[in-house]
Amino acid sequence: MMRRTFQYLFLAMLVAFLGCFLLLPVYTVIEVGCDPGLIAEVFRNPVYVEGLINSFGIAVVTTAMVFVIALGLALIYDRFEFPGKTWCNLLMMLPMILPPFVGALGFQQILGHYGVLNTILADLGLERIDFLGGRGRFWSVCVIEALHLYPIFYLNLVTALGNIDPALDEAAANLGAGRFRRFWRIRLPLLRPGILAGGSIVLVWSFTELGTPLMFGYTRTTGVQILNGLMELETNPLPYALVLIMLVFSALMYITAKFMLGGHQAASNKGASGSSARRLRGPAALLALLAFFGVTAAAALPHLALVLVAFSRRYYNTVWPEGFTLMHFENALGNALVVPSIINSLKYSALAMLFAVVVGVLASLARVRWRLRGAGAADLLAMLPLAVPGVVVAFGFLGMSVKYLWAEKLFNPIENPLWLLAIAYAVRRIPYVVRSVGAGLEQTPEELENAARNFGAGPLRVLLRITLPLIAANILVGGLFAFSFSMLEVSDSLILAQKAQFFPITRALYELAQILGAGPATACAFGVWAMLFLAGTLAAAGILLGRKIGSIFKF
């Protein structure tokens, strides 16, 4: 009885944390923004309407691009065995090693008026194309976001395909169904959970993306317009209405996707029938491997350009840098923003990881092990940050610091935003810990825990000596994701960090990129360090979880 009481106490603390630091920020936005006059003003303003249309267009085009890229690769991975296949999932993680708004620096070097592609066109005697002007910016934003987000879709599709019983496909083939008909009638319906899980995240993520349009100077998007409205927050409540509209649009897109795709669950007994993957040899195996390398190479181009700019002595109107130097790295380390921002990000991210791990472990235990009443609702609440735009949560925290006295003292974005950024980062990363730890608990039998209880071990001792050690790898993976993605969080950093002495890495990168002259090259040098850091983290997570890593990005 006492054990159950403590379990419900932990569940209540979990719900209180999420209610205070997830639901309350969202409620703050809704309460202020839910004014018919303000909402009408937004829709009367052609600039805001254009921003919503552009953001929606970016979301739809990006999601379509991501689906085309990810589906083909996922089918190849699931249906065939070929040399080098074990490295493919790690290759797919490569685009996620840097936020797309930093990759935009490299993309500008490729597509700029005097960039690599236009230099090639000029050398061939052709006219230069304005890829980054007018509507070219729209497509550039879509391409770079698609090249960053397709791993999320791919990993969900691979996980969903891994759950489909191959006997269903074989039975359809024996009844005379052709390959296309089997895919359309068997595989695609069973893939719906994976399509929903990955597609909804990509759709909402690209709709609310702030950093990439900002770096391209594409200001007519809702996220950038919200950021620009922060300066008038205390006197002009219109940004609240804009954030509320973004939240409603995001929710509608998610619900529409779920309604269109349905709620079917894939058959999860593939393991009983064994793998149906066909082994490829010779040219066919080479083509399968080249498909992964080709997409990865395209996604890595902005990162390659970023590295080249960071090391280049001069990289203007040329295909290849004219000489190499470490000057930009020296400038980065000597800049007043860089070293403090690294220290700040380490503090913010370490605290965020601690919060995310504690909350994520409690949420998973309550649902999977303790099976408490209401644990399912708490789990859904913990996963809600995947569906709520980061801009909305960040803006809600800022609104709380303006509206509530206790929040102003705890979350002071001017004096010291340590707790503000740490908790904001943690709330956004809790879903990764929940899914990682939940997967570990579901795969770990309870017999050892029951045996320890039968020998008289108390609940805390069982938890510390049996349960947690058995799922240590899953906790480590979730913690790695929480820490690494917090280090490179964009929306919270750009909105909540307002004084230079408290800037995290991403805000410092943005400020450096705005400096004329050597600023972008210095930002690229700083970005190389961030890229290497997250690359190591994702590689470790990929090795520990394998193909199940896709479950971390599943709502």
VEXDREN-2710 file (C-alpha; in Angstrom, 1 decimal):
% VEXDREN-2710
k/r/px/py/pz
1/MET/0.0/0.0/0.0
2/MET/2.8/2.4/0.9
3/ARG/4.7/1.5/-2.3
4/ARG/1.6/2.4/-4.3
5/THR/1.2/5.7/-2.5
6/PHE/4.7/6.7/-3.3
7/GLN/4.2/5.7/-7.0
8/TYR/1.1/7.9/-7.2
9/LEU/3.1/10.7/-5.5
10/PHE/5.8/10.5/-8.2
11/LEU/3.1/10.5/-10.9
12/ALA/1.5/13.6/-9.3
13/MET/4.9/15.4/-9.3
14/LEU/5.4/14.4/-12.9
15/VAL/2.0/15.8/-13.9
16/ALA/2.6/19.0/-11.9
17/PHE/6.0/19.6/-13.6
18/LEU/4.5/19.1/-17.1
19/GLY/1.4/21.1/-16.2
20/CYS/3.5/24.0/-14.9
21/PHE/6.2/24.1/-17.6
22/LEU/4.3/22.8/-20.6
23/LEU/0.6/23.4/-20.3
24/LEU/0.9/26.7/-18.5
25/PRO/3.1/28.3/-21.1
26/VAL/0.7/27.2/-23.8
27/TYR/-2.2/28.4/-21.8
28/THR/-0.5/31.8/-21.4
29/VAL/-0.3/32.1/-25.1
30/ILE/-4.0/31.0/-25.5
31/GLU/-5.3/33.3/-22.8
32/VAL/-3.7/36.5/-24.2
33/GLY/-4.0/35.6/-27.8
34/CYS/-7.5/34.3/-27.8
35/ASP/-9.0/37.8/-28.4
36/PRO/-11.3/38.0/-31.5
37/GLY/-10.1/41.5/-32.2
38/LEU/-6.4/40.5/-32.2
39/ILE/-7.1/37.4/-34.3
40/ALA/-9.1/39.5/-36.8
41/GLU/-6.3/42.0/-36.9
42/VAL/-3.8/39.2/-37.8
43/PHE/-6.0/38.1/-40.7
44/ARG/-6.6/41.6/-41.9
45/ASN/-2.9/42.2/-42.1
46/PRO/-1.7/41.0/-45.6
47/VAL/1.9/40.7/-44.3
48/TYR/0.8/38.2/-41.5
49/VAL/-1.4/36.3/-44.0
50/GLU/1.4/36.0/-46.4
51/GLY/3.6/34.7/-43.6
52/LEU/1.1/32.0/-42.8
53/ILE/0.7/31.0/-46.4
54/ASN/4.4/30.8/-46.9
55/SER/4.9/28.8/-43.7
56/PHE/2.2/26.4/-44.7
57/GLY/3.7/26.0/-48.2
58/ILE/7.1/25.3/-46.7
59/ALA/5.6/22.6/-44.5
60/VAL/3.7/20.9/-47.3
61/VAL/6.5/21.0/-49.8
62/THR/9.1/19.9/-47.3
63/THR/7.0/17.0/-46.1
64/ALA/6.4/15.8/-49.7
65/MET/10.2/16.0/-50.4
66/VAL/11.0/14.1/-47.2
67/PHE/8.4/11.4/-48.0
68/VAL/9.8/10.8/-51.5
69/ILE/13.4/10.6/-50.1
70/ALA/12.6/8.4/-47.1
71/LEU/10.2/5.9/-48.5
72/GLY/12.5/4.6/-51.2
73/LEU/15.5/4.3/-48.9
74/ALA/13.4/2.6/-46.1
75/LEU/12.0/0.0/-48.6
76/ILE/15.6/-0.8/-49.8
77/TYR/16.8/-1.2/-46.3
78/ASP/13.9/-3.5/-45.3
79/ARG/13.7/-5.7/-48.4
80/PHE/17.4/-6.3/-49.2
81/GLU/20.6/-7.4/-47.6
82/PHE/23.8/-6.0/-49.1
83/PRO/27.4/-5.3/-48.0
84/GLY/27.6/-2.1/-45.9
85/LYS/24.0/-2.2/-44.8
86/THR/24.9/-2.0/-41.2
87/TRP/26.3/1.5/-41.8
88/CYS/23.2/2.8/-43.6
89/ASN/21.3/4.0/-40.5
90/LEU/24.4/5.9/-39.3
91/LEU/24.6/7.5/-42.7
92/MET/21.0/8.5/-42.4
93/MET/21.7/10.3/-39.1
94/LEU/24.4/12.5/-40.7
95/PRO/22.0/15.4/-41.8
96/MET/20.9/15.8/-38.1
97/ILE/24.4/16.7/-36.9
98/LEU/23.8/20.4/-37.3
99/PRO/20.7/22.6/-37.1
100/PRO/19.5/23.5/-40.6
101/PHE/19.8/27.2/-39.8
102/VAL/23.6/26.7/-39.5
103/GLY/23.7/24.5/-42.5
104/ALA/22.1/27.4/-44.3
105/LEU/25.5/29.2/-44.1
106/GLY/27.0/26.4/-46.2
107/PHE/24.0/26.3/-48.5
108/GLN/24.4/30.0/-49.2
109/GLN/28.0/29.3/-50.3
110/ILE/26.7/26.7/-52.7
111/LEU/23.7/28.7/-54.1
112/GLY/24.7/32.3/-53.6
113/HIS/25.1/34.7/-56.5
114/TYR/28.9/34.2/-56.4
115/GLY/28.7/30.7/-55.0
116/VAL/29.8/27.3/-56.3
117/LEU/26.8/26.5/-58.5
118/ASN/26.6/30.0/-60.1
119/THR/30.4/30.0/-60.6
120/ILE/30.1/26.7/-62.6
121/LEU/27.3/28.2/-64.7
122/ALA/29.4/31.3/-65.4
123/ASP/32.4/29.2/-66.4
124/LEU/30.1/27.3/-68.8
125/GLY/29.0/30.7/-70.3
126/LEU/25.5/30.5/-68.8
127/GLU/23.6/33.2/-66.9
128/ARG/23.8/33.2/-63.1
129/ILE/20.6/32.2/-61.4
130/ASP/19.2/34.0/-58.3
131/PHE/18.6/31.0/-56.2
132/LEU/18.3/33.0/-53.0
133/GLY/16.2/35.8/-54.2
134/GLY/12.4/36.1/-54.6
135/ARG/10.7/32.7/-54.7
136/GLY/14.2/31.1/-54.8
137/ARG/14.4/31.6/-51.1
138/PHE/11.2/29.6/-50.5
139/TRP/12.6/26.6/-52.4
140/SER/16.0/26.9/-50.8
141/VAL/14.4/26.8/-47.3
142/CYS/12.3/23.8/-48.4
143/VAL/15.3/21.9/-49.7
144/ILE/17.6/22.5/-46.8
145/GLU/14.8/21.6/-44.3
146/ALA/14.0/18.4/-46.3
147/LEU/17.7/17.4/-46.3
148/HIS/17.7/17.9/-42.5
149/LEU/14.4/16.2/-41.6
150/TYR/14.2/13.1/-43.8
151/PRO/16.1/10.9/-41.2
152/ILE/13.1/11.3/-38.8
153/PHE/10.7/10.1/-41.5
154/TYR/13.1/7.4/-42.6
155/LEU/13.7/6.0/-39.1
156/ASN/10.0/5.8/-38.4
157/LEU/9.4/4.0/-41.7
158/VAL/12.2/1.5/-41.1
159/THR/10.7/0.8/-37.6
160/ALA/7.2/0.3/-39.1
161/LEU/8.5/-1.9/-41.9
162/GLY/10.4/-4.0/-39.3
163/ASN/7.0/-4.7/-37.6
164/ILE/5.2/-6.0/-40.8
165/ASP/4.9/-9.8/-41.0
166/PRO/6.4/-10.9/-44.3
167/ALA/4.0/-13.8/-44.4
168/LEU/1.2/-11.3/-45.4
169/ASP/3.2/-10.3/-48.5
170/GLU/4.0/-13.9/-49.4
171/ALA/0.4/-14.9/-49.0
172/ALA/-0.7/-12.1/-51.4
173/ALA/2.0/-13.1/-53.9
174/ASN/0.8/-16.8/-53.8
175/LEU/-2.7/-15.5/-54.6
176/GLY/-1.4/-13.8/-57.7
177/ALA/-1.1/-10.2/-56.5
178/GLY/1.5/-8.2/-58.3
179/ARG/4.3/-6.3/-56.7
180/PHE/2.6/-2.9/-57.0
181/ARG/-0.7/-4.3/-55.8
182/ARG/1.0/-5.9/-52.8
183/PHE/2.7/-2.7/-51.9
184/TRP/-0.6/-0.6/-52.3
185/ARG/-2.9/-3.1/-50.5
186/ILE/-0.5/-4.6/-47.9
187/ARG/2.6/-2.6/-47.1
188/LEU/1.3/0.9/-47.4
189/PRO/-1.8/0.4/-45.1
190/LEU/0.5/-1.2/-42.5
191/LEU/3.0/1.6/-42.9
192/ARG/0.4/4.2/-41.8
193/PRO/1.6/4.4/-38.2
194/GLY/5.1/5.1/-39.4
195/ILE/4.0/7.6/-41.9
196/LEU/1.9/9.4/-39.3
197/ALA/4.6/9.3/-36.7
198/GLY/7.3/10.7/-39.0
199/GLY/5.1/12.8/-41.3
200/SER/3.3/14.7/-38.5
201/ILE/6.6/15.6/-36.8
202/VAL/8.1/16.8/-40.1
203/LEU/5.0/18.8/-41.1
204/VAL/4.7/20.6/-37.8
205/TRP/8.5/21.1/-37.5
206/SER/8.9/22.6/-40.9
207/PHE/5.8/24.8/-40.5
208/THR/7.1/26.3/-37.3
209/GLU/10.8/26.4/-38.2
210/LEU/12.4/29.7/-37.2
211/GLY/16.2/29.4/-37.8
212/THR/16.4/28.4/-41.5
213/PRO/14.1/31.2/-42.9
214/LEU/15.9/33.6/-40.6
215/MET/19.3/32.7/-41.9
216/PHE/18.1/33.0/-45.5
217/GLY/16.5/36.4/-44.8
218/TYR/13.1/35.0/-45.7
219/THR/11.2/37.2/-43.2
220/ARG/7.7/36.6/-44.6
221/THR/7.2/33.5/-42.5
222/THR/5.2/33.2/-39.2
223/GLY/8.1/32.1/-37.1
224/VAL/10.3/35.0/-38.1
225/GLN/7.4/37.5/-37.7
226/ILE/6.9/36.2/-34.1
227/LEU/10.5/36.7/-33.3
228/ASN/10.4/40.3/-34.7
229/GLY/7.4/41.0/-32.6
230/LEU/9.2/40.2/-29.3
231/MET/10.5/43.8/-28.9
232/GLU/6.9/45.1/-28.5
233/LEU/5.6/42.2/-26.3
234/GLU/4.7/44.3/-23.2
235/THR/2.8/47.0/-25.2
236/ASN/1.6/45.0/-28.2
237/PRO/-0.2/41.7/-27.6
238/LEU/-0.5/41.0/-31.4
239/PRO/2.4/38.5/-31.3
240/TYR/0.4/36.4/-28.8
241/ALA/-2.4/36.1/-31.4
242/LEU/0.1/35.1/-34.1
243/VAL/1.5/32.4/-31.9
244/LEU/-2.0/31.1/-31.0
245/ILE/-2.8/30.9/-34.7
246/MET/0.4/29.0/-35.3
247/LEU/-0.5/26.6/-32.6
248/VAL/-4.0/26.1/-34.0
249/PHE/-2.7/25.5/-37.5
250/SER/-0.1/23.0/-36.2
251/ALA/-2.8/21.1/-34.3
252/LEU/-5.1/21.1/-37.3
253/MET/-2.3/19.8/-39.5
254/TYR/-1.6/17.0/-37.1
255/ILE/-5.2/16.0/-36.7
256/THR/-5.8/16.1/-40.4
257/ALA/-2.8/13.9/-41.1
258/LYS/-4.1/11.4/-38.4
259/PHE/-7.6/11.4/-39.9
260/MET/-6.3/10.9/-43.5
261/LEU/-3.9/8.1/-42.5
262/GLY/-6.1/6.5/-40.0
263/GLY/-5.0/4.8/-36.7
264/HIS/-4.1/1.4/-38.0
265/GLN/-1.4/-0.5/-36.2
266/ALA/1.1/-2.5/-38.1
267/ALA/1.3/-6.2/-37.4
268/SER/4.1/-6.7/-35.0
269/ASN/5.0/-10.4/-35.4
270/LYS/7.8/-10.2/-38.0
271/GLY/10.3/-11.7/-35.6
272/ALA/8.2/-14.9/-35.5
273/SER/8.5/-15.4/-39.2
274/GLY/12.1/-14.2/-39.6
275/SER/13.5/-11.7/-42.1
276/SER/12.3/-11.8/-45.7
277/ALA/15.2/-9.6/-46.9
278/ARG/16.7/-10.8/-50.2
279/ARG/20.5/-10.8/-50.5
280/LEU/21.9/-8.6/-53.3
281/ARG/25.2/-9.2/-54.9
282/GLY/27.3/-7.5/-57.6
283/PRO/26.0/-4.4/-59.3
284/ALA/22.6/-4.6/-57.6
285/ALA/24.2/-4.5/-54.1
286/LEU/26.4/-1.6/-55.3
287/LEU/23.3/0.3/-56.5
288/ALA/21.5/-0.2/-53.2
289/LEU/24.5/1.1/-51.3
290/LEU/24.9/4.0/-53.7
291/ALA/21.3/5.1/-53.1
292/PHE/22.1/5.7/-49.4
293/PHE/25.4/7.3/-50.2
294/GLY/23.9/9.5/-52.9
295/VAL/21.2/10.9/-50.7
296/THR/23.6/11.3/-47.8
297/ALA/26.1/13.1/-50.1
298/ALA/23.4/15.6/-51.2
299/ALA/22.4/16.2/-47.5
300/ALA/26.1/16.6/-46.5
301/LEU/26.8/19.3/-49.2
302/PRO/25.8/22.2/-46.9
303/HIS/28.0/20.6/-44.1
304/LEU/30.9/20.2/-46.5
305/ALA/30.5/23.8/-47.7
306/LEU/30.4/24.9/-44.0
307/VAL/33.7/23.1/-43.3
308/LEU/35.3/24.5/-46.5
309/VAL/34.3/28.0/-45.6
310/ALA/35.6/27.5/-42.0
311/PHE/39.1/26.5/-43.4
312/SER/39.2/28.7/-46.5
313/ARG/41.4/31.7/-46.9
314/ARG/39.2/33.0/-49.7
315/TYR/36.1/31.4/-51.1
316/TYR/34.4/33.9/-53.4
317/ASN/33.3/33.3/-57.0
318/THR/35.3/30.0/-57.0
319/VAL/34.4/26.3/-57.0
320/TRP/37.1/25.5/-54.5
321/PRO/38.6/27.6/-51.8
322/GLU/41.7/29.6/-52.7
323/GLY/44.0/28.5/-49.9
324/PHE/43.3/27.2/-46.5
325/THR/43.9/28.7/-43.0
326/LEU/43.0/28.3/-39.3
327/MET/42.4/32.0/-39.0
328/HIS/38.6/31.7/-38.7
329/PHE/39.0/29.2/-35.9
330/GLU/41.3/31.5/-34.1
331/ASN/38.9/34.4/-34.6
332/ALA/36.1/32.2/-33.3
333/LEU/38.0/31.3/-30.1
334/GLY/39.0/34.9/-29.7
335/ASN/35.5/36.3/-30.1
336/ALA/33.9/37.5/-26.9
337/LEU/30.7/35.5/-27.7
338/VAL/32.2/32.1/-28.4
339/VAL/33.7/30.7/-25.2
340/PRO/31.0/32.1/-22.9
341/SER/28.3/30.7/-25.1
342/ILE/29.9/27.2/-25.0
343/ILE/30.0/27.4/-21.1
344/ASN/26.4/28.7/-21.1
345/SER/25.2/25.9/-23.3
346/LEU/27.0/23.3/-21.2
347/LYS/25.2/24.6/-18.1
348/TYR/21.8/24.9/-19.7
349/SER/22.0/21.5/-21.4
350/ALA/23.4/19.6/-18.4
351/LEU/20.5/20.9/-16.3
352/ALA/18.0/20.2/-19.1
353/MET/19.3/16.6/-19.4
354/LEU/18.9/16.1/-15.7
355/PHE/15.3/17.3/-15.8
356/ALA/14.5/15.4/-18.9
357/VAL/15.9/12.1/-17.6
358/VAL/14.1/12.3/-14.3
359/VAL/10.8/13.2/-15.8
360/GLY/11.2/10.7/-18.7
361/VAL/12.1/7.8/-16.4
362/LEU/9.2/8.5/-14.1
363/ALA/6.7/8.7/-17.0
364/SER/8.0/5.4/-18.5
365/LEU/7.9/3.6/-15.1
366/ALA/4.4/4.8/-14.4
367/ARG/3.1/3.5/-17.7
368/VAL/5.2/0.4/-18.4
369/ARG/6.1/-1.0/-14.9
370/TRP/3.8/0.5/-12.3
371/ARG/0.7/0.6/-14.6
372/LEU/-0.9/3.4/-12.6
373/ARG/-4.3/4.8/-13.4
374/GLY/-3.7/8.0/-15.4
375/ALA/-0.2/6.9/-16.5
376/GLY/-1.4/6.8/-20.1
377/ALA/-2.6/10.4/-20.0
378/ALA/0.7/11.4/-18.3
379/ASP/2.7/9.6/-21.1
380/LEU/0.6/11.4/-23.7
381/LEU/1.3/14.7/-21.9
382/ALA/5.1/13.9/-21.9
383/MET/5.0/13.3/-25.6
384/LEU/3.1/16.5/-26.3
385/PRO/6.2/18.6/-27.0
386/LEU/6.6/16.7/-30.3
387/ALA/3.3/18.1/-31.5
388/VAL/3.5/21.6/-29.9
389/PRO/5.8/24.0/-31.9
390/GLY/8.9/25.0/-30.1
391/VAL/8.2/28.7/-30.9
392/VAL/4.9/28.4/-29.0
393/VAL/6.5/26.9/-25.9
394/ALA/9.4/29.5/-25.9
395/PHE/6.9/32.3/-26.4
396/GLY/4.8/31.0/-23.6
397/PHE/7.7/31.0/-21.2
398/LEU/8.5/34.6/-22.2
399/GLY/4.8/35.5/-21.6
400/MET/4.9/33.8/-18.2
401/SER/7.9/35.9/-17.2
402/VAL/6.0/39.0/-18.1
403/LYS/2.6/38.0/-16.6
404/TYR/3.4/36.1/-13.3
405/LEU/5.6/37.5/-10.5
406/TRP/6.9/34.1/-9.5
407/ALA/7.8/33.3/-13.1
408/GLU/9.5/36.7/-13.4
409/LYS/11.7/35.9/-10.4
410/LEU/12.5/32.3/-11.6
411/PHE/12.6/32.9/-15.3
412/ASN/14.2/36.3/-15.7
413/PRO/15.3/36.4/-19.4
414/ILE/17.2/39.7/-18.7
415/GLU/19.1/39.1/-15.5
416/ASN/19.8/35.3/-15.6
417/PRO/17.9/32.9/-17.9
418/LEU/19.6/29.8/-16.6
419/TRP/16.5/28.1/-15.2
420/LEU/14.3/29.5/-18.0
421/LEU/16.5/28.0/-20.8
422/ALA/17.3/24.8/-18.9
423/ILE/13.6/24.0/-18.3
424/ALA/12.5/25.1/-21.7
425/TYR/15.2/22.8/-23.3
426/ALA/14.2/19.9/-21.0
427/VAL/10.5/20.2/-21.9
428/ARG/11.3/20.0/-25.6
429/ARG/13.5/16.9/-25.1
430/ILE/11.5/14.8/-22.6
431/PRO/9.8/12.8/-25.4
432/TYR/13.2/11.3/-26.5
433/VAL/13.9/10.1/-23.0
434/VAL/10.3/8.7/-22.6
435/ARG/10.4/6.7/-25.8
436/SER/14.0/5.4/-25.2
437/VAL/13.4/4.4/-21.6
438/GLY/9.9/3.0/-22.4
439/ALA/11.4/0.8/-25.1
440/GLY/14.0/-0.5/-22.7
441/LEU/11.4/-1.3/-20.0
442/GLU/9.1/-3.1/-22.5
443/GLN/12.1/-5.3/-23.7
444/THR/13.2/-6.1/-20.1
445/PRO/11.4/-9.0/-18.4
446/GLU/10.0/-8.3/-14.8
447/GLU/11.1/-11.7/-13.4
448/LEU/14.3/-10.3/-11.9
449/GLU/12.4/-7.5/-10.2
450/ASN/9.8/-9.9/-8.9
451/ALA/12.4/-12.2/-7.6
452/ALA/14.1/-9.3/-5.7
453/ARG/10.8/-8.3/-4.1
454/ASN/10.2/-12.0/-3.1
455/PHE/13.5/-11.9/-1.2
456/GLY/12.4/-8.8/0.7
457/ALA/14.0/-6.0/-1.3
458/GLY/12.1/-2.7/-1.0
459/PRO/10.8/-0.8/-4.0
460/LEU/13.5/1.8/-4.0
461/ARG/16.2/-0.9/-3.7
462/VAL/14.6/-2.9/-6.6
463/LEU/14.5/0.3/-8.7
464/LEU/18.1/1.3/-8.0
465/ARG/19.8/-2.2/-8.1
466/ILE/17.7/-4.0/-10.7
467/THR/15.4/-1.9/-12.9
468/LEU/17.6/1.1/-13.7
469/PRO/20.8/-0.9/-14.3
470/LEU/18.9/-3.1/-16.8
471/ILE/17.8/-0.1/-18.8
472/ALA/21.0/2.0/-18.3
473/ALA/21.8/1.9/-22.1
474/ASN/18.3/3.3/-22.9
475/ILE/18.6/6.0/-20.2
476/LEU/22.0/6.9/-21.6
477/VAL/20.7/7.2/-25.2
478/GLY/17.8/9.4/-24.1
479/GLY/20.1/11.5/-22.0
480/LEU/22.5/11.9/-24.9
481/PHE/19.7/13.0/-27.2
482/ALA/18.4/15.5/-24.6
483/PHE/21.9/16.9/-23.9
484/SER/23.0/17.2/-27.5
485/PHE/19.8/18.6/-29.0
486/SER/19.6/21.0/-26.1
487/MET/23.1/22.2/-27.0
488/LEU/21.9/23.1/-30.5
489/GLU/18.3/24.2/-29.7
490/VAL/17.3/27.1/-32.0
491/SER/13.8/28.4/-31.1
492/ASP/14.3/28.7/-27.4
493/SER/17.8/30.1/-27.8
494/LEU/16.8/32.8/-30.2
495/ILE/13.7/33.9/-28.3
496/LEU/14.7/33.5/-24.7
497/ALA/18.3/34.5/-24.6
498/GLN/18.3/38.3/-24.7
499/LYS/21.7/39.4/-23.3
500/ALA/25.0/38.6/-24.9
501/GLN/26.6/37.3/-21.7
502/PHE/23.9/34.6/-21.5
503/PHE/23.8/33.6/-25.1
504/PRO/24.0/29.8/-25.8
505/ILE/25.8/28.4/-28.8
506/THR/23.0/28.8/-31.4
507/ARG/22.3/32.4/-30.5
508/ALA/26.0/33.2/-30.7
509/LEU/26.2/31.5/-34.1
510/TYR/23.4/33.6/-35.3
511/GLU/24.9/36.8/-34.0
512/LEU/28.3/35.9/-35.6
513/ALA/26.7/35.2/-38.9
514/GLN/25.2/38.7/-39.0
515/ILE/28.6/40.4/-38.7
516/LEU/29.7/41.8/-42.1
517/GLY/33.0/40.6/-43.5
518/ALA/34.5/37.6/-41.7
519/GLY/31.4/37.0/-39.5
520/PRO/29.9/34.2/-41.6
521/ALA/33.3/32.4/-41.8
522/THR/33.8/32.7/-38.1
523/ALA/30.3/31.3/-37.5
524/CYS/31.1/28.4/-39.8
525/ALA/34.3/27.6/-37.8
526/PHE/32.2/27.7/-34.6
527/GLY/29.6/25.5/-36.3
528/VAL/32.2/22.8/-37.2
529/TRP/32.8/22.2/-33.5
530/ALA/29.0/21.9/-32.9
531/MET/28.7/19.5/-35.8
532/LEU/31.5/17.2/-34.5
533/PHE/30.0/17.2/-31.1
534/LEU/26.5/16.1/-32.2
535/ALA/27.9/13.7/-34.7
536/GLY/29.6/11.8/-31.9
537/THR/26.5/11.7/-29.8
538/LEU/24.3/10.4/-32.6
539/ALA/26.8/7.8/-33.6
540/ALA/26.9/6.5/-30.0
541/ALA/23.1/6.5/-29.9
542/GLY/22.8/4.7/-33.2
543/ILE/25.2/2.0/-32.1
544/LEU/23.3/1.5/-28.8
545/LEU/19.8/1.4/-30.3
546/GLY/20.3/0.3/-33.9
547/ARG/17.2/0.4/-36.0
548/LYS/15.0/1.0/-32.9
549/ILE/16.4/4.6/-32.8
550/GLY/13.4/5.6/-34.9
551/SER/11.1/5.0/-31.9
552/ILE/12.6/8.1/-30.2
553/PHE/11.0/10.3/-32.9
554/LYS/7.6/8.7/-32.6
555/PHE/4.6/10.5/-31.1
END
